[in-house]
Amino acid sequence: MEANGFYFKRAKGSHQLYYNSQTNVTIIVPIHGGKDMKKGTFLTILKQTGIDKNNLTF
């Protein structure tokens, strides 16, 4: 997300907030210890950010 203009704004508990000042979008990302994020949650976050899942590189 940082490569797409989002920057870490703050964290509260197990959630991190990222903000993009160009699009005025705030995204909440759940961080739950060592657990993997569920696929549906991941895809929803991508949709909210406007990042195309087909352009991801790992």
C-alpha positions in Angstrom: 0.0 0.0 0.0 2.9 2.4 0.7 4.1 2.0 -2.9 0.6 3.2 -3.9 0.6 6.4 -1.9 -0.7 5.2 1.4 1.3 5.9 4.6 1.0 4.6 8.1 -1.1 7.1 10.2 -1.6 5.3 13.5 -2.4 2.1 15.3 -4.9 1.2 18.0 -4.9 -2.2 19.4 -4.7 -4.8 16.6 -5.6 -2.4 13.8 -3.4 -0.1 11.7 -4.7 2.9 9.8 -3.2 3.9 6.5 -4.1 7.2 4.7 -3.7 8.4 1.1 -3.7 12.2 1.0 -4.2 12.3 -2.8 -7.4 10.2 -2.8 -8.4 11.1 0.8 -8.9 7.4 1.6 -8.3 5.8 5.0 -7.9 2.0 5.2 -8.0 0.0 8.3 -5.8 -3.1 8.3 -6.3 -5.8 11.0 -3.1 -7.2 12.5 -3.8 -10.2 14.6 -0.5 -11.6 15.9 1.0 -14.3 13.8 -2.2 -15.3 12.1 -2.6 -14.9 8.3 -5.2 -12.5 7.0 -8.2 -14.2 5.5 -8.4 -14.0 1.7 -11.7 -12.1 1.7 -10.4 -9.5 4.1 -7.3 -9.1 1.9 -9.3 -8.7 -1.3 -11.6 -6.2 0.4 -8.6 -4.1 1.5 -7.3 -4.2 -2.1 -10.6 -3.1 -3.5 -10.8 -0.2 -1.0 -7.3 1.0 -2.0 -8.0 0.7 -5.7 -5.1 -1.7 -6.2 -5.6 -4.3 -8.9 -5.0 -7.8 -7.6 -3.6 -8.9 -10.9 -0.7 -6.4 -10.6 0.6 -7.6 -7.3 4.2 -8.8 -7.0 5.5 -10.8 -4.0 
